[in-house]
Amino acid sequence: MKRKARKLMFRRNYVEPVTMAVLRRRDQDTCRICGEPVDFSKRQPDPRAATIDHVRALTRGGPHSYENTQLAHYRCNAEKGAC
């Protein structure tokens, strides 16, 4: 579990175990921000690498759950920021 998610869990926010494998199937290997395919052979900080994006940022009270996460390119996620 990521540090932010662990920290928020102690504030009684909902934390669900989210896996990249489930997001890949659900989002069909496509970035939900730009709509382009995600290259799973790439690793961060490559801009085409896969990341788990929180639709509503953890820092803004969003839960760490499948309902609030989506597959995104590293670049798209970084450009979006903590929205």
Biopython code that builds the backbone (N, CA, C, O; Angstrom):
import numpy as np
from Bio.PDB.StructureBuilder import StructureBuilder

atoms = [
    (1, "MET", "N", (0.850, -1.175, 0.000)),
    (1, "MET", "CA", (0.000, 0.000, 0.000)),
    (1, "MET", "C", (0.897, 1.241, 0.000)),
    (1, "MET", "O", (1.893, 1.295, 0.722)),
    (2, "LYS", "N", (0.541, 2.216, -0.800)),
    (2, "LYS", "CA", (1.314, 3.448, -0.897)),
    (2, "LYS", "C", (1.243, 4.229, 0.409)),
    (2, "LYS", "O", (0.289, 4.107, 1.178)),
    (3, "ARG", "N", (2.285, 5.039, 0.641)),
    (3, "ARG", "CA", (2.385, 5.787, 1.892)),
    (3, "ARG", "C", (1.180, 6.707, 2.117)),
    (3, "ARG", "O", (0.640, 6.761, 3.222)),
    (4, "LYS", "N", (0.757, 7.433, 1.069)),
    (4, "LYS", "CA", (-0.390, 8.332, 1.241)),
    (4, "LYS", "C", (-1.645, 7.537, 1.611)),
    (4, "LYS", "O", (-2.417, 7.948, 2.477)),
    (5, "ALA", "N", (-1.838, 6.406, 0.950)),
    (5, "ALA", "CA", (-3.019, 5.593, 1.232)),
    (5, "ALA", "C", (-2.982, 5.085, 2.672)),
    (5, "ALA", "O", (-3.999, 5.103, 3.365)),
    (6, "ARG", "N", (-1.803, 4.630, 3.125)),
    (6, "ARG", "CA", (-1.659, 4.144, 4.503)),
    (6, "ARG", "C", (-1.948, 5.268, 5.488)),
    (6, "ARG", "O", (-2.645, 5.074, 6.484)),
    (7, "LYS", "N", (-1.400, 6.452, 5.196)),
    (7, "LYS", "CA", (-1.580, 7.600, 6.089)),
    (7, "LYS", "C", (-3.057, 7.972, 6.181)),
    (7, "LYS", "O", (-3.568, 8.253, 7.265)),
    (8, "LEU", "N", (-3.732, 7.971, 5.046)),
    (8, "LEU", "CA", (-5.152, 8.324, 5.042)),
    (8, "LEU", "C", (-6.004, 7.258, 5.721)),
    (8, "LEU", "O", (-7.046, 7.569, 6.300)),
    (9, "MET", "N", (-5.567, 6.006, 5.652)),
    (9, "MET", "CA", (-6.317, 4.932, 6.286)),
    (9, "MET", "C", (-6.450, 5.209, 7.781)),
    (9, "MET", "O", (-7.488, 4.934, 8.382)),
    (10, "PHE", "N", (-5.399, 5.751, 8.368)),
    (10, "PHE", "CA", (-5.433, 6.025, 9.795)),
    (10, "PHE", "C", (-6.337, 7.213, 10.122)),
    (10, "PHE", "O", (-6.695, 7.427, 11.280)),
    (11, "ARG", "N", (-6.701, 7.975, 9.105)),
    (11, "ARG", "CA", (-7.665, 9.054, 9.299)),
    (11, "ARG", "C", (-9.084, 8.549, 9.065)),
    (11, "ARG", "O", (-10.021, 9.342, 8.976)),
    (12, "ARG", "N", (-9.242, 7.251, 8.968)),
    (12, "ARG", "CA", (-10.524, 6.574, 8.787)),
    (12, "ARG", "C", (-11.108, 6.734, 7.383)),
    (12, "ARG", "O", (-12.313, 6.567, 7.192)),
    (13, "ASN", "N", (-10.266, 7.054, 6.405)),
    (13, "ASN", "CA", (-10.726, 7.044, 5.024)),
    (13, "ASN", "C", (-10.739, 5.600, 4.533)),
    (13, "ASN", "O", (-9.998, 4.752, 5.030)),
    (14, "TYR", "N", (-11.586, 5.343, 3.561)),
    (14, "TYR", "CA", (-11.709, 3.997, 3.027)),
    (14, "TYR", "C", (-10.507, 3.658, 2.160)),
    (14, "TYR", "O", (-10.158, 4.419, 1.258)),
    (15, "VAL", "N", (-9.876, 2.529, 2.422)),
    (15, "VAL", "CA", (-8.748, 2.052, 1.635)),
    (15, "VAL", "C", (-9.060, 0.634, 1.179)),
    (15, "VAL", "O", (-9.205, -0.280, 1.992)),
    (16, "GLU", "N", (-9.161, 0.469, -0.122)),
    (16, "GLU", "CA", (-9.420, -0.826, -0.744)),
    (16, "GLU", "C", (-8.148, -1.251, -1.473)),
    (16, "GLU", "O", (-7.511, -0.412, -2.110)),
    (17, "PRO", "N", (-7.758, -2.517, -1.401)),
    (17, "PRO", "CA", (-6.578, -2.936, -2.156)),
    (17, "PRO", "C", (-6.862, -2.838, -3.661)),
    (17, "PRO", "O", (-7.737, -3.533, -4.177)),
    (18, "VAL", "N", (-6.122, -1.974, -4.357)),
    (18, "VAL", "CA", (-6.299, -1.750, -5.787)),
    (18, "VAL", "C", (-5.083, -2.323, -6.515)),
    (18, "VAL", "O", (-3.946, -1.994, -6.174)),
    (19, "THR", "N", (-5.315, -3.178, -7.515)),
    (19, "THR", "CA", (-4.203, -3.765, -8.248)),
    (19, "THR", "C", (-4.200, -3.311, -9.703)),
    (19, "THR", "O", (-5.246, -3.058, -10.300)),
    (20, "MET", "N", (-3.000, -3.216, -10.250)),
    (20, "MET", "CA", (-2.837, -2.830, -11.644)),
    (20, "MET", "C", (-3.489, -3.863, -12.563)),
    (20, "MET", "O", (-4.060, -3.494, -13.590)),
    (21, "ALA", "N", (-3.415, -5.140, -12.217)),
    (21, "ALA", "CA", (-3.994, -6.194, -13.060)),
    (21, "ALA", "C", (-5.498, -5.999, -13.246)),
    (21, "ALA", "O", (-6.011, -6.159, -14.353)),
    (22, "VAL", "N", (-6.196, -5.660, -12.183)),
    (22, "VAL", "CA", (-7.643, -5.445, -12.271)),
    (22, "VAL", "C", (-7.936, -4.189, -13.084)),
    (22, "VAL", "O", (-8.854, -4.180, -13.904)),
    (23, "LEU", "N", (-7.156, -3.120, -12.860)),
    (23, "LEU", "CA", (-7.356, -1.893, -13.627)),
    (23, "LEU", "C", (-7.073, -2.110, -15.108)),
    (23, "LEU", "O", (-7.760, -1.541, -15.956)),
    (24, "ARG", "N", (-6.072, -2.927, -15.432)),
    (24, "ARG", "CA", (-5.766, -3.223, -16.841)),
    (24, "ARG", "C", (-6.962, -3.861, -17.524)),
    (24, "ARG", "O", (-7.341, -3.464, -18.626)),
    (25, "ARG", "N", (-7.556, -4.851, -16.869)),
    (25, "ARG", "CA", (-8.726, -5.522, -17.457)),
    (25, "ARG", "C", (-9.913, -4.576, -17.559)),
    (25, "ARG", "O", (-10.568, -4.492, -18.598)),
    (26, "ARG", "N", (-10.177, -3.875, -16.484)),
    (26, "ARG", "CA", (-11.341, -2.993, -16.463)),
    (26, "ARG", "C", (-11.214, -1.863, -17.485)),
    (26, "ARG", "O", (-12.170, -1.555, -18.197)),
    (27, "ASP", "N", (-10.030, -1.246, -17.553)),
    (27, "ASP", "CA", (-9.819, -0.090, -18.430)),
    (27, "ASP", "C", (-9.274, -0.484, -19.802)),
    (27, "ASP", "O", (-8.955, 0.381, -20.618)),
    (28, "GLN", "N", (-9.170, -1.776, -20.054)),
    (28, "GLN", "CA", (-8.756, -2.327, -21.355)),
    (28, "GLN", "C", (-7.413, -1.774, -21.840)),
    (28, "GLN", "O", (-7.265, -1.421, -23.009)),
    (29, "ASP", "N", (-6.432, -1.704, -20.924)),
    (29, "ASP", "CA", (-5.066, -1.249, -21.232)),
    (29, "ASP", "C", (-5.028, 0.134, -21.884)),
    (29, "ASP", "O", (-4.137, 0.425, -22.682)),
    (30, "THR", "N", (-5.993, 0.980, -21.542)),
    (30, "THR", "CA", (-6.104, 2.304, -22.144)),
    (30, "THR", "C", (-6.069, 3.373, -21.059)),
    (30, "THR", "O", (-6.708, 3.238, -20.015)),
    (31, "CYS", "N", (-5.313, 4.437, -21.321)),
    (31, "CYS", "CA", (-5.263, 5.577, -20.405)),
    (31, "CYS", "C", (-6.640, 6.220, -20.360)),
    (31, "CYS", "O", (-7.182, 6.600, -21.398)),
    (32, "ARG", "N", (-7.204, 6.342, -19.178)),
    (32, "ARG", "CA", (-8.543, 6.920, -19.043)),
    (32, "ARG", "C", (-8.524, 8.445, -19.093)),
    (32, "ARG", "O", (-9.580, 9.075, -19.048)),
    (33, "ILE", "N", (-7.336, 9.045, -19.186)),
    (33, "ILE", "CA", (-7.246, 10.497, -19.297)),
    (33, "ILE", "C", (-7.182, 10.912, -20.769)),
    (33, "ILE", "O", (-7.941, 11.779, -21.202)),
    (34, "CYS", "N", (-6.267, 10.286, -21.549)),
    (34, "CYS", "CA", (-6.104, 10.692, -22.950)),
    (34, "CYS", "C", (-6.724, 9.721, -23.948)),
    (34, "CYS", "O", (-6.922, 10.081, -25.108)),
    (35, "GLY", "N", (-7.038, 8.489, -23.520)),
    (35, "GLY", "CA", (-7.670, 7.517, -24.399)),
    (35, "GLY", "C", (-6.718, 6.699, -25.252)),
    (35, "GLY", "O", (-7.161, 5.879, -26.056)),
    (36, "GLU", "N", (-5.408, 6.907, -25.091)),
    (36, "GLU", "CA", (-4.403, 6.154, -25.856)),
    (36, "GLU", "C", (-3.985, 4.893, -25.099)),
    (36, "GLU", "O", (-4.129, 4.831, -23.878)),
    (37, "PRO", "N", (-3.462, 3.878, -25.820)),
    (37, "PRO", "CA", (-2.995, 2.656, -25.160)),
    (37, "PRO", "C", (-1.821, 2.936, -24.220)),
    (37, "PRO", "O", (-1.009, 3.828, -24.467)),
    (38, "VAL", "N", (-1.749, 2.164, -23.146)),
    (38, "VAL", "CA", (-0.654, 2.277, -22.175)),
    (38, "VAL", "C", (0.370, 1.199, -22.498)),
    (38, "VAL", "O", (-0.003, 0.060, -22.778)),
    (39, "ASP", "N", (1.657, 1.541, -22.464)),
    (39, "ASP", "CA", (2.747, 0.605, -22.770)),
    (39, "ASP", "C", (3.259, 0.003, -21.456)),
    (39, "ASP", "O", (3.970, 0.662, -20.696)),
    (40, "PHE", "N", (2.893, -1.240, -21.205)),
    (40, "PHE", "CA", (3.257, -1.883, -19.932)),
    (40, "PHE", "C", (4.697, -2.389, -19.907)),
    (40, "PHE", "O", (5.155, -2.888, -18.879)),
    (41, "SER", "N", (5.416, -2.268, -21.023)),
    (41, "SER", "CA", (6.832, -2.630, -21.024)),
    (41, "SER", "C", (7.689, -1.470, -20.519)),
    (41, "SER", "O", (8.869, -1.653, -20.221)),
    (42, "LYS", "N", (7.101, -0.285, -20.423)),
    (42, "LYS", "CA", (7.817, 0.909, -19.958)),
    (42, "LYS", "C", (7.671, 1.051, -18.447)),
    (42, "LYS", "O", (6.674, 0.632, -17.858)),
    (43, "ARG", "N", (8.683, 1.648, -17.841)),
    (43, "ARG", "CA", (8.683, 1.896, -16.394)),
    (43, "ARG", "C", (8.818, 3.385, -16.136)),
    (43, "ARG", "O", (9.397, 4.108, -16.948)),
    (44, "GLN", "N", (8.295, 3.845, -15.025)),
    (44, "GLN", "CA", (8.424, 5.250, -14.653)),
    (44, "GLN", "C", (9.900, 5.594, -14.513)),
    (44, "GLN", "O", (10.646, 4.784, -13.962)),
    (45, "PRO", "N", (10.352, 6.725, -14.970)),
    (45, "PRO", "CA", (9.647, 7.930, -15.353)),
    (45, "PRO", "C", (9.342, 8.049, -16.848)),
    (45, "PRO", "O", (9.090, 9.158, -17.319)),
    (46, "ASP", "N", (9.355, 6.964, -17.604)),
    (46, "ASP", "CA", (8.967, 7.044, -19.014)),
    (46, "ASP", "C", (7.546, 7.584, -19.097)),
    (46, "ASP", "O", (6.674, 7.084, -18.387)),
    (47, "PRO", "N", (7.274, 8.584, -19.935)),
    (47, "PRO", "CA", (5.946, 9.200, -19.981)),
    (47, "PRO", "C", (4.827, 8.246, -20.384)),
    (47, "PRO", "O", (3.662, 8.508, -20.085)),
    (48, "ARG", "N", (5.157, 7.139, -21.061)),
    (48, "ARG", "CA", (4.129, 6.193, -21.497)),
    (48, "ARG", "C", (3.884, 5.066, -20.498)),
    (48, "ARG", "O", (3.037, 4.205, -20.732)),
    (49, "ALA", "N", (4.621, 5.066, -19.380)),
    (49, "ALA", "CA", (4.478, 4.024, -18.364)),
    (49, "ALA", "C", (3.109, 4.085, -17.702)),
    (49, "ALA", "O", (2.475, 5.140, -17.652)),
    (50, "ALA", "N", (2.663, 2.946, -17.197)),
    (50, "ALA", "CA", (1.355, 2.846, -16.534)),
    (50, "ALA", "C", (1.430, 3.338, -15.092)),
    (50, "ALA", "O", (2.404, 3.086, -14.382)),
    (51, "THR", "N", (0.384, 4.041, -14.679)),
    (51, "THR", "CA", (0.231, 4.451, -13.278)),
    (51, "THR", "C", (-1.227, 4.278, -12.871)),
    (51, "THR", "O", (-2.123, 4.184, -13.710)),
    (52, "ILE", "N", (-1.431, 4.240, -11.579)),
    (52, "ILE", "CA", (-2.783, 4.246, -11.035)),
    (52, "ILE", "C", (-3.096, 5.691, -10.662)),
    (52, "ILE", "O", (-2.443, 6.278, -9.799)),
    (53, "ASP", "N", (-4.097, 6.252, -11.321)),
    (53, "ASP", "CA", (-4.496, 7.631, -11.081)),
    (53, "ASP", "C", (-5.716, 7.651, -10.169)),
    (53, "ASP", "O", (-6.648, 6.866, -10.346)),
    (54, "HIS", "N", (-5.704, 8.549, -9.202)),
    (54, "HIS", "CA", (-6.879, 8.763, -8.354)),
    (54, "HIS", "C", (-7.702, 9.878, -8.986)),
    (54, "HIS", "O", (-7.216, 10.998, -9.143)),
    (55, "VAL", "N", (-8.929, 9.581, -9.343)),
    (55, "VAL", "CA", (-9.811, 10.556, -9.983)),
    (55, "VAL", "C", (-9.934, 11.776, -9.073)),
    (55, "VAL", "O", (-9.715, 12.906, -9.508)),
    (56, "ARG", "N", (-10.277, 11.547, -7.845)),
    (56, "ARG", "CA", (-10.241, 12.599, -6.821)),
    (56, "ARG", "C", (-9.029, 12.287, -5.949)),
    (56, "ARG", "O", (-8.964, 11.233, -5.316)),
    (57, "ALA", "N", (-8.081, 13.201, -5.922)),
    (57, "ALA", "CA", (-6.803, 12.978, -5.242)),
    (57, "ALA", "C", (-6.989, 12.583, -3.776)),
    (57, "ALA", "O", (-7.924, 13.025, -3.109)),
    (58, "LEU", "N", (-6.077, 11.740, -3.298)),
    (58, "LEU", "CA", (-6.089, 11.347, -1.889)),
    (58, "LEU", "C", (-5.966, 12.572, -0.994)),
    (58, "LEU", "O", (-6.585, 12.645, 0.067)),
    (59, "THR", "N", (-5.159, 13.531, -1.435)),
    (59, "THR", "CA", (-4.949, 14.743, -0.636)),
    (59, "THR", "C", (-6.191, 15.617, -0.571)),
    (59, "THR", "O", (-6.280, 16.518, 0.263)),
    (60, "ARG", "N", (-7.146, 15.351, -1.448)),
    (60, "ARG", "CA", (-8.402, 16.112, -1.448)),
    (60, "ARG", "C", (-9.566, 15.271, -0.909)),
    (60, "ARG", "O", (-10.736, 15.591, -1.120)),
    (61, "GLY", "N", (-9.214, 14.193, -0.211)),
    (61, "GLY", "CA", (-10.229, 13.387, 0.446)),
    (61, "GLY", "C", (-10.775, 12.227, -0.357)),
    (61, "GLY", "O", (-11.704, 11.553, 0.088)),
    (62, "GLY", "N", (-10.211, 11.977, -1.544)),
    (62, "GLY", "CA", (-10.660, 10.849, -2.355)),
    (62, "GLY", "C", (-10.249, 9.530, -1.733)),
    (62, "GLY", "O", (-9.167, 9.435, -1.154)),
    (63, "PRO", "N", (-11.087, 8.508, -1.840)),
    (63, "PRO", "CA", (-10.736, 7.204, -1.277)),
    (63, "PRO", "C", (-9.789, 6.429, -2.190)),
    (63, "PRO", "O", (-9.766, 6.649, -3.401)),
    (64, "HIS", "N", (-9.027, 5.542, -1.617)),
    (64, "HIS", "CA", (-8.185, 4.630, -2.393)),
    (64, "HIS", "C", (-9.044, 3.396, -2.667)),
    (64, "HIS", "O", (-9.028, 2.431, -1.901)),
    (65, "SER", "N", (-9.794, 3.441, -3.769)),
    (65, "SER", "CA", (-10.732, 2.369, -4.107)),
    (65, "SER", "C", (-10.824, 2.252, -5.622)),
    (65, "SER", "O", (-10.391, 3.147, -6.347)),
    (66, "TYR", "N", (-11.391, 1.144, -6.099)),
    (66, "TYR", "CA", (-11.569, 0.974, -7.548)),
    (66, "TYR", "C", (-12.497, 2.046, -8.112)),
    (66, "TYR", "O", (-12.326, 2.469, -9.256)),
    (67, "GLU", "N", (-13.449, 2.479, -7.346)),
    (67, "GLU", "CA", (-14.380, 3.505, -7.805)),
    (67, "GLU", "C", (-13.670, 4.832, -8.078)),
    (67, "GLU", "O", (-14.115, 5.609, -8.923)),
    (68, "ASN", "N", (-12.570, 5.096, -7.370)),
    (68, "ASN", "CA", (-11.860, 6.366, -7.482)),
    (68, "ASN", "C", (-10.514, 6.242, -8.201)),
    (68, "ASN", "O", (-9.730, 7.191, -8.181)),
    (69, "THR", "N", (-10.227, 5.113, -8.830)),
    (69, "THR", "CA", (-8.956, 4.946, -9.522)),
    (69, "THR", "C", (-9.176, 4.614, -10.987)),
    (69, "THR", "O", (-10.225, 4.109, -11.387)),
    (70, "GLN", "N", (-8.147, 4.917, -11.776)),
    (70, "GLN", "CA", (-8.192, 4.612, -13.197)),
    (70, "GLN", "C", (-6.767, 4.421, -13.700)),
    (70, "GLN", "O", (-5.810, 4.893, -13.085)),
    (71, "LEU", "N", (-6.640, 3.733, -14.812)),
    (71, "LEU", "CA", (-5.357, 3.528, -15.459)),
    (71, "LEU", "C", (-4.975, 4.805, -16.201)),
    (71, "LEU", "O", (-5.815, 5.412, -16.866)),
    (72, "ALA", "N", (-3.706, 5.217, -16.089)),
    (72, "ALA", "CA", (-3.259, 6.436, -16.757)),
    (72, "ALA", "C", (-1.783, 6.335, -17.107)),
    (72, "ALA", "O", (-1.028, 5.620, -16.449)),
    (73, "HIS", "N", (-1.376, 7.057, -18.150)),
    (73, "HIS", "CA", (0.048, 7.209, -18.450)),
    (73, "HIS", "C", (0.696, 8.016, -17.333)),
    (73, "HIS", "O", (0.042, 8.830, -16.681)),
    (74, "TYR", "N", (1.963, 7.787, -17.123)),
    (74, "TYR", "CA", (2.719, 8.567, -16.141)),
    (74, "TYR", "C", (2.622, 10.060, -16.474)),
    (74, "TYR", "O", (2.398, 10.889, -15.591)),
    (75, "ARG", "N", (2.792, 10.391, -17.759)),
    (75, "ARG", "CA", (2.742, 11.792, -18.204)),
    (75, "ARG", "C", (1.362, 12.409, -17.939)),
    (75, "ARG", "O", (1.259, 13.510, -17.399)),
    (76, "CYS", "N", (0.317, 11.694, -18.323)),
    (76, "CYS", "CA", (-1.057, 12.214, -18.141)),
    (76, "CYS", "C", (-1.371, 12.428, -16.666)),
    (76, "CYS", "O", (-1.971, 13.434, -16.289)),
    (77, "ASN", "N", (-0.961, 11.474, -15.839)),
    (77, "ASN", "CA", (-1.200, 11.559, -14.398)),
    (77, "ASN", "C", (-0.460, 12.753, -13.815)),
    (77, "ASN", "O", (-1.013, 13.492, -13.001)),
    (78, "ALA", "N", (0.794, 12.944, -14.229)),
    (78, "ALA", "CA", (1.596, 14.056, -13.707)),
    (78, "ALA", "C", (1.031, 15.400, -14.148)),
    (78, "ALA", "O", (1.002, 16.349, -13.365)),
    (79, "GLU", "N", (0.581, 15.484, -15.403)),
    (79, "GLU", "CA", (0.030, 16.744, -15.905)),
    (79, "GLU", "C", (-1.295, 17.075, -15.225)),
    (79, "GLU", "O", (-1.617, 18.245, -15.017)),
    (80, "LYS", "N", (-2.049, 16.055, -14.883)),
    (80, "LYS", "CA", (-3.329, 16.266, -14.210)),
    (80, "LYS", "C", (-3.104, 16.839, -12.822)),
    (80, "LYS", "O", (-3.846, 17.714, -12.375)),
    (81, "GLY", "N", (-2.077, 16.343, -12.141)),
    (81, "GLY", "CA", (-1.784, 16.821, -10.789)),
    (81, "GLY", "C", (-2.802, 16.362, -9.781)),
    (81, "GLY", "O", (-3.536, 15.406, -10.032)),
    (82, "ALA", "N", (-2.862, 17.018, -8.650)),
    (82, "ALA", "CA", (-3.754, 16.641, -7.550)),
    (82, "ALA", "C", (-5.093, 17.354, -7.706)),
    (82, "ALA", "O", (-5.392, 18.294, -6.970)),
    (83, "CYS", "N", (-5.890, 16.907, -8.658)),
    (83, "CYS", "CA", (-7.216, 17.514, -8.901)),
    (83, "CYS", "C", (-8.257, 16.909, -8.009)),
    (83, "CYS", "O", (-9.425, 17.294, -8.074)),
]
sb = StructureBuilder()
sb.init_structure("model")
sb.init_model(0)
sb.init_chain("A")
sb.init_seg("    ")
for serial, (resi, resn, name, xyz) in enumerate(atoms, 1):
    if name == "N":
        sb.init_residue(resn, " ", resi, " ")
    sb.init_atom(name, np.array(xyz, "f"), 0.0, 1.0, " ", f" {name:<3s}", serial, name[0])
structure = sb.get_structure()
